[in-house]
Amino acid sequence: MLAWGALSGAVRQFARSATVGQEVETAVQFACGVLSVLVVLTCFWWRPWAPAVRAVWAVALAAAVGLSALVWGPPMPLIGLVFAGGGLAVALGVIWTLQRAASDGDRIDEAKR
């Protein structure tokens, strides 16, 4: 869901980006969408890369959400910080859930042996 929202939103915003800040935010949003897909893929393949991908994705999500409050509409730094913190909290919650699911899966695999 996050991947689709970030990618489709970034594609729509590229044409509407009028300032450098909007272009940067749109690029970060697009990267966040790509990283969202990679977060899912590293659950199944390329597992050694999962921690790094998840960390970069969390930063990209927080940056995209925080920057959006600064560059689209009147700049609202306090709201930008709140949004960035909320985005980081969501990302950390997703990462925690994925790590928990992976450790539960490992325990199930061990029990089958």
C-alpha positions as CSV (number, residue, x, y, z in Angstrom):
1,M,0.0,0.0,0.0
2,L,2.8,2.4,0.9
3,A,4.7,1.5,-2.3
4,W,1.7,2.2,-4.5
5,G,0.8,5.4,-2.8
6,A,4.4,6.7,-2.9
7,L,5.1,5.7,-6.5
8,S,1.8,6.9,-8.0
9,G,1.9,10.1,-6.0
10,A,5.4,10.8,-7.2
11,V,4.6,10.1,-10.8
12,R,1.6,12.6,-10.6
13,Q,3.7,15.2,-8.8
14,F,6.7,15.2,-11.2
15,A,4.8,17.3,-13.8
16,R,3.4,19.7,-11.1
17,S,6.8,20.3,-9.3
18,A,7.5,24.0,-9.8
19,T,10.3,24.5,-7.2
20,V,13.5,22.7,-6.4
21,G,12.1,21.7,-3.0
22,Q,9.1,20.1,-4.7
23,E,11.3,18.3,-7.1
24,V,13.5,17.0,-4.2
25,E,10.5,15.9,-2.2
26,T,9.0,14.1,-5.3
27,A,12.3,12.3,-5.9
28,V,12.5,11.3,-2.3
29,Q,8.9,10.1,-2.5
30,F,9.7,8.1,-5.6
31,A,12.7,6.5,-3.9
32,C,10.5,5.7,-0.9
33,G,8.1,3.8,-3.2
34,V,11.0,1.8,-4.8
35,L,12.4,1.1,-1.3
36,S,8.9,0.0,-0.1
37,V,9.0,-2.7,-2.8
38,L,12.5,-3.7,-1.8
39,V,11.4,-4.0,1.8
40,V,8.9,-6.6,0.7
41,L,11.3,-8.4,-1.6
42,T,14.0,-8.6,1.0
43,C,11.6,-10.5,3.3
44,F,11.9,-13.4,0.8
45,W,15.0,-12.8,-1.3
46,W,18.3,-11.0,-0.6
47,R,17.7,-11.3,3.1
48,P,21.2,-10.1,4.1
49,W,20.2,-6.7,2.6
50,A,17.0,-6.4,4.6
51,P,18.3,-4.4,7.5
52,A,20.0,-1.8,5.3
53,V,17.0,-1.5,3.0
54,R,14.6,-1.1,5.9
55,A,16.8,1.6,7.5
56,V,17.1,3.6,4.3
57,W,13.4,3.1,3.6
58,A,12.5,4.4,7.1
59,V,14.6,7.6,6.5
60,A,13.1,8.1,3.1
61,L,9.6,7.7,4.4
62,A,10.1,10.2,7.2
63,A,11.9,12.6,4.8
64,A,9.2,12.4,2.1
65,V,6.4,13.0,4.6
66,G,8.2,15.8,6.5
67,L,9.3,17.6,3.3
68,S,5.7,17.5,1.9
69,A,4.6,19.9,4.6
70,L,7.4,22.3,3.7
71,V,7.2,22.4,0.0
72,W,3.6,21.8,-1.0
73,G,1.6,24.8,0.2
74,P,2.7,27.3,2.9
75,P,5.9,26.1,4.7
76,M,4.9,24.7,8.1
77,P,8.2,23.6,9.8
78,L,6.4,22.4,13.0
79,I,3.9,20.4,11.1
80,G,6.8,19.0,8.9
81,L,8.5,17.8,12.0
82,V,5.3,16.2,13.4
83,F,4.7,14.5,10.0
84,A,8.3,13.3,9.8
85,G,8.1,11.9,13.3
86,G,4.8,10.2,12.5
87,G,6.3,8.7,9.3
88,L,9.3,7.4,11.2
89,A,7.0,5.9,13.8
90,V,5.0,4.1,11.1
91,A,8.2,2.9,9.4
92,L,9.6,1.6,12.7
93,G,6.3,-0.1,13.5
94,V,6.4,-1.9,10.1
95,I,10.0,-2.9,10.6
96,W,9.3,-4.2,14.1
97,T,6.4,-6.3,12.7
98,L,8.5,-7.7,9.9
99,Q,11.3,-8.6,12.3
100,R,8.8,-10.2,14.6
101,A,7.2,-12.2,11.8
102,A,10.7,-13.3,10.6
103,S,11.7,-14.5,14.0
104,D,8.4,-16.4,14.5
105,G,9.0,-18.0,11.1
106,D,12.5,-19.1,12.1
107,R,11.1,-20.7,15.3
108,I,8.5,-22.6,13.3
109,D,11.2,-23.8,10.9
110,E,13.3,-25.0,13.8
111,A,10.4,-26.8,15.4
112,K,9.8,-28.7,12.2
113,R,13.3,-30.1,12.2
